[in-house]
Amino acid sequence: MGILLWIIFGALAGWIASVIMKTNSSQDTMTDIILGVVGAVVGGFLMGSLGQSGITGFNVSSLIVAVIGSTIVIYLGRAMRHR
C-alpha cells in the first residue's frame, strides 16, 4: 500500500508543478508521476542541505517540498532542452 500512496503523492506533486510551470497540456500522467517522485527527492535533498526537514510523510509540508522540487526539475529540463 505504501508504494501506491507514493505514486499518488508523486502524481499530485508533479501535476501541481506542471500547472505552475504551464506544462500541463504537454505532459501525461506518467510524466507527472515521475516528475513528482524525482521532485520529492530533489526537494528533500535541497531542504536537508538547508538544515530543514524535507519529506516527512504524507502531509501538506511534504507536498510543498515535492512541488518545489518538481518545479525545479521542470525548469532544469526546459533549460537543457533549449540549449
MOPAC internal coordinates of N, CA, C and O (Angstrom, degrees):
PM7 1SCF
backbone

  N    0.0000 0     0.00 0     0.00 0    0    0    0
  C    1.4442 1     0.00 0     0.00 0    1    0    0
  C    1.5270 1   111.40 1     0.00 0    2    1    0
  O    1.2310 1   119.63 1   148.88 1    3    2    1
  N    1.3236 1   118.30 1   -31.12 1    3    2    1
  C    1.4535 1   122.33 1  -178.25 1    5    3    2
  C    1.5134 1   112.90 1   -61.63 1    6    5    3
  O    1.2310 1   120.01 1   137.28 1    7    6    5
  N    1.3262 1   117.59 1   -42.72 1    7    6    5
  C    1.4663 1   120.55 1  -177.59 1    9    7    6
  C    1.5312 1   110.41 1   -67.44 1   10    9    7
  O    1.2310 1   120.37 1   144.44 1   11   10    9
  N    1.3197 1   116.89 1   -35.56 1   11   10    9
  C    1.4574 1   120.16 1   178.03 1   13   11   10
  C    1.5274 1   110.83 1   -64.83 1   14   13   11
  O    1.2310 1   120.36 1   139.04 1   15   14   13
  N    1.3185 1   116.92 1   -40.96 1   15   14   13
  C    1.4658 1   120.02 1   177.38 1   17   15   14
  C    1.5273 1   111.66 1   -65.23 1   18   17   15
  O    1.2310 1   120.23 1   142.23 1   19   18   17
  N    1.3394 1   117.17 1   -37.77 1   19   18   17
  C    1.4690 1   119.94 1   177.76 1   21   19   18
  C    1.5196 1   111.25 1   -66.19 1   22   21   19
  O    1.2310 1   120.13 1   144.04 1   23   22   21
  N    1.3267 1   117.36 1   -35.96 1   23   22   21
  C    1.4699 1   120.53 1   177.37 1   25   23   22
  C    1.5219 1   110.23 1   -66.25 1   26   25   23
  O    1.2310 1   120.60 1   136.40 1   27   26   25
  N    1.3305 1   116.46 1   -43.60 1   27   26   25
  C    1.4691 1   120.42 1   177.90 1   29   27   26
  C    1.5308 1   110.50 1   -63.74 1   30   29   27
  O    1.2310 1   120.68 1   136.43 1   31   30   29
  N    1.3370 1   116.31 1   -43.57 1   31   30   29
  C    1.4612 1   121.99 1   177.86 1   33   31   30
  C    1.5307 1   110.24 1   -60.47 1   34   33   31
  O    1.2310 1   120.31 1   134.58 1   35   34   33
  N    1.3346 1   117.02 1   -45.42 1   35   34   33
  C    1.4679 1   121.39 1   178.21 1   37   35   34
  C    1.5107 1   112.27 1   -63.80 1   38   37   35
  O    1.2310 1   120.47 1   140.18 1   39   38   37
  N    1.3372 1   116.71 1   -39.82 1   39   38   37
  C    1.4632 1   120.11 1   178.92 1   41   39   38
  C    1.5261 1   110.74 1   -63.99 1   42   41   39
  O    1.2310 1   120.55 1   137.70 1   43   42   41
  N    1.3132 1   116.56 1   -42.30 1   43   42   41
  C    1.4648 1   120.56 1   179.33 1   45   43   42
  C    1.5332 1   111.04 1   -64.89 1   46   45   43
  O    1.2310 1   120.39 1   133.40 1   47   46   45
  N    1.3230 1   116.85 1   -46.60 1   47   46   45
  C    1.4651 1   120.60 1   179.57 1   49   47   46
  C    1.5272 1   110.83 1   -64.02 1   50   49   47
  O    1.2310 1   120.15 1   136.84 1   51   50   49
  N    1.3257 1   117.32 1   -43.16 1   51   50   49
  C    1.4666 1   120.68 1   178.98 1   53   51   50
  C    1.5103 1   112.53 1   -64.77 1   54   53   51
  O    1.2310 1   120.63 1   141.14 1   55   54   53
  N    1.3399 1   116.40 1   -38.86 1   55   54   53
  C    1.4625 1   120.12 1   178.88 1   57   55   54
  C    1.5298 1   110.81 1   -66.21 1   58   57   55
  O    1.2310 1   120.22 1   134.98 1   59   58   57
  N    1.3255 1   117.19 1   -45.02 1   59   58   57
  C    1.4713 1   120.31 1   179.18 1   61   59   58
  C    1.5291 1   110.22 1   -61.26 1   62   61   59
  O    1.2310 1   120.42 1   136.73 1   63   62   61
  N    1.3296 1   116.81 1   -43.27 1   63   62   61
  C    1.4682 1   120.11 1   178.93 1   65   63   62
  C    1.5255 1   111.18 1   -64.29 1   66   65   63
  O    1.2310 1   120.06 1   141.91 1   67   66   65
  N    1.3458 1   117.49 1   -38.09 1   67   66   65
  C    1.4657 1   119.34 1   179.57 1   69   67   66
  C    1.5283 1   111.42 1   -68.82 1   70   69   67
  O    1.2310 1   120.13 1   148.30 1   71   70   69
  N    1.3289 1   117.35 1   -31.70 1   71   70   69
  C    1.4674 1   120.08 1   175.54 1   73   71   70
  C    1.5306 1   109.69 1   -69.09 1   74   73   71
  O    1.2310 1   120.38 1   137.60 1   75   74   73
  N    1.3328 1   116.88 1   -42.40 1   75   74   73
  C    1.4655 1   120.90 1   179.11 1   77   75   74
  C    1.5269 1   110.78 1   -61.86 1   78   77   75
  O    1.2310 1   120.89 1   137.16 1   79   78   77
  N    1.3365 1   115.90 1   -42.84 1   79   78   77
  C    1.4664 1   120.53 1  -177.20 1   81   79   78
  C    1.5346 1   112.91 1   -87.24 1   82   81   79
  O    1.2310 1   120.34 1  -177.89 1   83   82   81
  N    1.3329 1   116.96 1     2.11 1   83   82   81
  C    1.4682 1   123.37 1   178.24 1   85   83   82
  C    1.5305 1   112.60 1    59.43 1   86   85   83
  O    1.2310 1   120.73 1  -140.01 1   87   86   85
  N    1.3407 1   116.22 1    39.99 1   87   86   85
  C    1.4579 1   121.19 1   175.24 1   89   87   86
  C    1.5233 1   110.69 1  -115.20 1   90   89   87
  O    1.2310 1   120.02 1  -168.19 1   91   90   89
  N    1.3202 1   117.57 1    11.81 1   91   90   89
  C    1.4545 1   121.74 1  -174.76 1   93   91   90
  C    1.5224 1   112.35 1   -61.38 1   94   93   91
  O    1.2310 1   119.60 1   141.49 1   95   94   93
  N    1.3260 1   118.37 1   -38.51 1   95   94   93
  C    1.4626 1   120.98 1  -177.11 1   97   95   94
  C    1.5224 1   112.67 1   -72.26 1   98   97   95
  O    1.2310 1   119.45 1   159.40 1   99   98   97
  N    1.3220 1   118.65 1   -20.60 1   99   98   97
  C    1.4604 1   120.93 1  -178.13 1  101   99   98
  C    1.5265 1   112.92 1  -102.08 1  102  101   99
  O    1.2310 1   119.67 1  -174.43 1  103  102  101
  N    1.3360 1   118.24 1     5.57 1  103  102  101
  C    1.4581 1   121.49 1  -178.96 1  105  103  102
  C    1.5139 1   110.37 1  -119.54 1  106  105  103
  O    1.2310 1   121.04 1   -31.58 1  107  106  105
  N    1.3313 1   115.62 1   148.42 1  107  106  105
  C    1.4491 1   119.68 1   174.91 1  109  107  106
  C    1.5305 1   109.93 1  -102.05 1  110  109  107
  O    1.2310 1   120.63 1    -0.06 1  111  110  109
  N    1.3064 1   116.41 1   179.94 1  111  110  109
  C    1.4629 1   121.33 1  -175.84 1  113  111  110
  C    1.5240 1   111.81 1   -63.33 1  114  113  111
  O    1.2310 1   119.91 1   140.06 1  115  114  113
  N    1.3155 1   117.77 1   -39.94 1  115  114  113
  C    1.4648 1   120.70 1  -179.48 1  117  115  114
  C    1.5240 1   110.75 1   -63.38 1  118  117  115
  O    1.2310 1   120.17 1   140.26 1  119  118  117
  N    1.3078 1   117.29 1   -39.74 1  119  118  117
  C    1.4659 1   120.65 1   177.31 1  121  119  118
  C    1.5239 1   110.59 1   -64.57 1  122  121  119
  O    1.2310 1   120.36 1   139.63 1  123  122  121
  N    1.3352 1   116.92 1   -40.37 1  123  122  121
  C    1.4663 1   120.44 1   176.66 1  125  123  122
  C    1.5269 1   110.97 1   -60.35 1  126  125  123
  O    1.2310 1   120.27 1   136.63 1  127  126  125
  N    1.3331 1   117.09 1   -43.37 1  127  126  125
  C    1.4640 1   121.24 1  -179.81 1  129  127  126
  C    1.5233 1   110.28 1   -62.77 1  130  129  127
  O    1.2310 1   120.57 1   131.94 1  131  130  129
  N    1.3260 1   116.51 1   -48.06 1  131  130  129
  C    1.4656 1   120.91 1  -178.32 1  133  131  130
  C    1.5308 1   110.08 1   -62.93 1  134  133  131
  O    1.2310 1   120.63 1   134.00 1  135  134  133
  N    1.3342 1   116.41 1   -46.00 1  135  134  133
  C    1.4742 1   119.80 1   178.77 1  137  135  134
  C    1.5204 1   111.32 1   -62.22 1  138  137  135
  O    1.2310 1   120.32 1   141.84 1  139  138  137
  N    1.3171 1   116.99 1   -38.16 1  139  138  137
  C    1.4558 1   120.24 1   179.75 1  141  139  138
  C    1.5124 1   112.99 1   -66.27 1  142  141  139
  O    1.2310 1   120.60 1   136.59 1  143  142  141
  N    1.3328 1   116.46 1   -43.41 1  143  142  141
  C    1.4652 1   120.00 1   179.72 1  145  143  142
  C    1.5256 1   110.62 1   -69.16 1  146  145  143
  O    1.2310 1   120.41 1   134.29 1  147  146  145
  N    1.3284 1   116.83 1   -45.71 1  147  146  145
  C    1.4695 1   119.97 1   177.46 1  149  147  146
  C    1.5292 1   110.02 1   -63.79 1  150  149  147
  O    1.2310 1   120.77 1   139.64 1  151  150  149
  N    1.3248 1   116.13 1   -40.36 1  151  150  149
  C    1.4605 1   120.49 1   178.10 1  153  151  150
  C    1.5170 1   112.38 1   -62.89 1  154  153  151
  O    1.2310 1   120.19 1   143.34 1  155  154  153
  N    1.3299 1   117.24 1   -36.66 1  155  154  153
  C    1.4662 1   120.36 1   176.84 1  157  155  154
  C    1.5162 1   110.92 1   -63.76 1  158  157  155
  O    1.2310 1   120.64 1   139.94 1  159  158  157
  N    1.3210 1   116.38 1   -40.06 1  159  158  157
  C    1.4708 1   120.47 1   177.79 1  161  159  158
  C    1.5270 1   109.75 1   -65.87 1  162  161  159
  O    1.2310 1   120.42 1   132.42 1  163  162  161
  N    1.3288 1   116.81 1   -47.58 1  163  162  161
  C    1.4666 1   121.03 1  -179.82 1  165  163  162
  C    1.5288 1   110.48 1   -62.87 1  166  165  163
  O    1.2310 1   120.21 1   132.80 1  167  166  165
  N    1.3234 1   117.21 1   -47.20 1  167  166  165
  C    1.4598 1   120.87 1   179.62 1  169  167  166
  C    1.5201 1   111.98 1   -62.53 1  170  169  167
  O    1.2310 1   120.20 1   138.53 1  171  170  169
  N    1.3372 1   117.22 1   -41.47 1  171  170  169
  C    1.4632 1   120.91 1   177.70 1  173  171  170
  C    1.5186 1   111.89 1   -63.53 1  174  173  171
  O    1.2310 1   120.72 1   139.82 1  175  174  173
  N    1.3303 1   116.23 1   -40.18 1  175  174  173
  C    1.4625 1   120.38 1   178.23 1  177  175  174
  C    1.5246 1   110.92 1   -64.96 1  178  177  175
  O    1.2310 1   120.64 1   134.13 1  179  178  177
  N    1.3353 1   116.38 1   -45.87 1  179  178  177
  C    1.4625 1   120.01 1  -179.69 1  181  179  178
  C    1.5225 1   111.77 1   -63.59 1  182  181  179
  O    1.2310 1   120.31 1   136.34 1  183  182  181
  N    1.3166 1   117.01 1   -43.66 1  183  182  181
  C    1.4700 1   120.20 1   179.27 1  185  183  182
  C    1.5245 1   110.57 1   -65.38 1  186  185  183
  O    1.2310 1   120.26 1   141.09 1  187  186  185
  N    1.3280 1   117.10 1   -38.91 1  187  186  185
  C    1.4610 1   120.70 1   178.00 1  189  187  186
  C    1.5123 1   111.91 1   -64.40 1  190  189  187
  O    1.2310 1   120.30 1   141.64 1  191  190  189
  N    1.3329 1   117.03 1   -38.36 1  191  190  189
  C    1.4574 1   119.47 1   179.87 1  193  191  190
  C    1.5394 1   111.72 1   -73.87 1  194  193  191
  O    1.2310 1   120.52 1   163.03 1  195  194  193
  N    1.3368 1   116.61 1   -16.97 1  195  194  193
  C    1.4641 1   120.43 1   174.16 1  197  195  194
  C    1.5262 1   111.94 1   -91.51 1  198  197  195
  O    1.2310 1   120.61 1  -178.59 1  199  198  197
  N    1.3235 1   116.43 1     1.41 1  199  198  197
  C    1.4561 1   120.76 1   178.11 1  201  199  198
  C    1.5168 1   114.10 1    84.72 1  202  201  199
  O    1.2310 1   120.03 1  -168.02 1  203  202  201
  N    1.3161 1   117.55 1    11.98 1  203  202  201
  C    1.4616 1   122.14 1  -179.96 1  205  203  202
  C    1.5276 1   109.39 1  -104.93 1  206  205  203
  O    1.2310 1   120.78 1   -14.70 1  207  206  205
  N    1.3173 1   116.11 1   165.30 1  207  206  205
  C    1.4629 1   119.04 1   175.55 1  209  207  206
  C    1.5222 1   108.14 1   -78.52 1  210  209  207
  O    1.2310 1   121.21 1   -40.01 1  211  210  209
  N    1.3108 1   115.29 1   139.99 1  211  210  209
  C    1.4564 1   120.58 1  -178.77 1  213  211  210
  C    1.5085 1   110.97 1   -94.47 1  214  213  211
  O    1.2310 1   120.63 1    65.43 1  215  214  213
  N    1.3066 1   116.40 1  -114.57 1  215  214  213
  C    1.4526 1   122.25 1   179.11 1  217  215  214
  C    1.5216 1   107.83 1   -85.27 1  218  217  215
  O    1.2310 1   120.60 1   -64.35 1  219  218  217
  N    1.3262 1   116.45 1   115.65 1  219  218  217
  C    1.4658 1   120.63 1  -175.79 1  221  219  218
  C    1.5171 1   112.71 1  -111.52 1  222  221  219
  O    1.2310 1   119.89 1  -179.42 1  223  222  221
  N    1.3032 1   117.82 1     0.58 1  223  222  221
  C    1.4670 1   121.45 1  -178.71 1  225  223  222
  C    1.5094 1   109.63 1   146.02 1  226  225  223
  O    1.2310 1   121.07 1    20.30 1  227  226  225
  N    1.3059 1   115.57 1  -159.70 1  227  226  225
  C    1.4590 1   120.92 1  -178.76 1  229  227  226
  C    1.5222 1   108.95 1   -95.38 1  230  229  227
  O    1.2310 1   120.96 1   -98.59 1  231  230  229
  N    1.3300 1   115.77 1    81.41 1  231  230  229
  C    1.4562 1   121.39 1  -179.64 1  233  231  230
  C    1.5297 1   109.23 1  -142.93 1  234  233  231
  O    1.2310 1   120.79 1    -5.53 1  235  234  233
  N    1.3024 1   116.09 1   174.47 1  235  234  233
  C    1.4656 1   121.44 1  -174.78 1  237  235  234
  C    1.5320 1   111.82 1   -65.24 1  238  237  235
  O    1.2310 1   119.98 1   138.87 1  239  238  237
  N    1.3298 1   117.64 1   -41.13 1  239  238  237
  C    1.4679 1   118.71 1  -178.81 1  241  239  238
  C    1.5254 1   111.23 1   -65.04 1  242  241  239
  O    1.2310 1   120.13 1   142.52 1  243  242  241
  N    1.3125 1   117.35 1   -37.48 1  243  242  241
  C    1.4701 1   120.09 1   176.84 1  245  243  242
  C    1.5213 1   110.93 1   -67.39 1  246  245  243
  O    1.2310 1   120.22 1   143.18 1  247  246  245
  N    1.3303 1   117.19 1   -36.82 1  247  246  245
  C    1.4612 1   120.60 1   177.45 1  249  247  246
  C    1.5230 1   110.41 1   -64.20 1  250  249  247
  O    1.2310 1   120.30 1   139.52 1  251  250  249
  N    1.3204 1   117.02 1   -40.48 1  251  250  249
  C    1.4762 1   120.80 1   178.11 1  253  251  250
  C    1.5252 1   110.46 1   -63.06 1  254  253  251
  O    1.2310 1   120.49 1   136.81 1  255  254  253
  N    1.3257 1   116.67 1   -43.19 1  255  254  253
  C    1.4730 1   120.66 1   178.08 1  257  255  254
  C    1.5257 1   109.87 1   -62.40 1  258  257  255
  O    1.2310 1   119.88 1   137.45 1  259  258  257
  N    1.3307 1   117.84 1   -42.55 1  259  258  257
  C    1.4659 1   121.20 1   179.57 1  261  259  258
  C    1.5208 1   111.39 1   -66.05 1  262  261  259
  O    1.2310 1   120.03 1   141.48 1  263  262  261
  N    1.3156 1   117.55 1   -38.52 1  263  262  261
  C    1.4695 1   120.86 1   178.39 1  265  263  262
  C    1.5299 1   110.23 1   -66.48 1  266  265  263
  O    1.2310 1   120.22 1   137.64 1  267  266  265
  N    1.3177 1   117.19 1   -42.36 1  267  266  265
  C    1.4695 1   120.52 1   177.03 1  269  267  266
  C    1.5252 1   110.10 1   -60.52 1  270  269  267
  O    1.2310 1   120.60 1   133.67 1  271  270  269
  N    1.3233 1   116.45 1   -46.33 1  271  270  269
  C    1.4624 1   120.39 1   178.46 1  273  271  270
  C    1.5199 1   111.93 1   -62.67 1  274  273  271
  O    1.2310 1   120.00 1   138.21 1  275  274  273
  N    1.3326 1   117.61 1   -41.79 1  275  274  273
  C    1.4657 1   121.12 1   179.04 1  277  275  274
  C    1.5208 1   111.33 1   -65.63 1  278  277  275
  O    1.2310 1   120.48 1   142.36 1  279  278  277
  N    1.3137 1   116.68 1   -37.64 1  279  278  277
  C    1.4664 1   120.90 1   177.44 1  281  279  278
  C    1.5252 1   110.22 1   -63.37 1  282  281  279
  O    1.2310 1   120.45 1   139.06 1  283  282  281
  N    1.3157 1   116.75 1   -40.94 1  283  282  281
  C    1.4682 1   121.19 1   177.13 1  285  283  282
  C    1.5219 1   110.47 1   -63.78 1  286  285  283
  O    1.2310 1   120.28 1   137.84 1  287  286  285
  N    1.3365 1   117.07 1   -42.16 1  287  286  285
  C    1.4677 1   121.18 1   179.66 1  289  287  286
  C    1.5276 1   109.94 1   -63.17 1  290  289  287
  O    1.2310 1   119.85 1   136.34 1  291  290  289
  N    1.3294 1   117.90 1   -43.66 1  291  290  289
  C    1.4720 1   120.56 1   178.07 1  293  291  290
  C    1.5228 1   110.57 1   -63.03 1  294  293  291
  O    1.2310 1   120.26 1   136.23 1  295  294  293
  N    1.3197 1   117.11 1   -43.77 1  295  294  293
  C    1.4584 1   121.16 1   179.41 1  297  295  294
  C    1.5319 1   110.84 1   -60.42 1  298  297  295
  O    1.2310 1   120.43 1   133.31 1  299  298  297
  N    1.3329 1   116.78 1   -46.69 1  299  298  297
  C    1.4721 1   120.03 1   179.48 1  301  299  298
  C    1.5272 1   111.36 1   -65.04 1  302  301  299
  O    1.2310 1   120.40 1   143.30 1  303  302  301
  N    1.3267 1   116.85 1   -36.70 1  303  302  301
  C    1.4613 1   120.01 1   176.69 1  305  303  302
  C    1.5145 1   112.06 1   -63.28 1  306  305  303
  O    1.2310 1   120.68 1   138.06 1  307  306  305
  N    1.3253 1   116.31 1   -41.94 1  307  306  305
  C    1.4643 1   120.27 1   175.94 1  309  307  306
  C    1.5147 1   111.73 1   -62.31 1  310  309  307
  O    1.2310 1   120.91 1   135.69 1  311  310  309
  N    1.3265 1   115.86 1   -44.31 1  311  310  309
  C    1.4693 1   120.79 1  -178.51 1  313  311  310
  C    1.5291 1   110.40 1   -62.20 1  314  313  311
  O    1.2310 1   120.29 1   139.79 1  315  314  313
  N    1.3074 1   117.05 1   -40.21 1  315  314  313
  C    1.4765 1   120.06 1  -179.61 1  317  315  314
  C    1.5305 1   111.15 1   -71.96 1  318  317  315
  O    1.2310 1   120.15 1   145.37 1  319  318  317
  N    1.3221 1   117.31 1   -34.63 1  319  318  317
  C    1.4481 1   121.01 1  -179.60 1  321  319  318
  C    1.5163 1   112.16 1   -70.61 1  322  321  319
  O    1.2310 1   120.28 1   147.05 1  323  322  321
  N    1.3159 1   117.07 1   -32.95 1  323  322  321
  C    1.4720 1   121.23 1  -177.97 1  325  323  322
  C    1.5198 1   113.55 1   -87.32 1  326  325  323
  O    1.2310 1   120.01 1  -179.05 1  327  326  325
  N    1.2947 1   117.59 1     0.95 1  327  326  325
  C    1.4686 1   120.82 1   178.72 1  329  327  326
  C    1.4668 1   111.60 1   -79.22 1  330  329  327
  O    1.2310 1   120.10 1   180.00 1  331  330  329

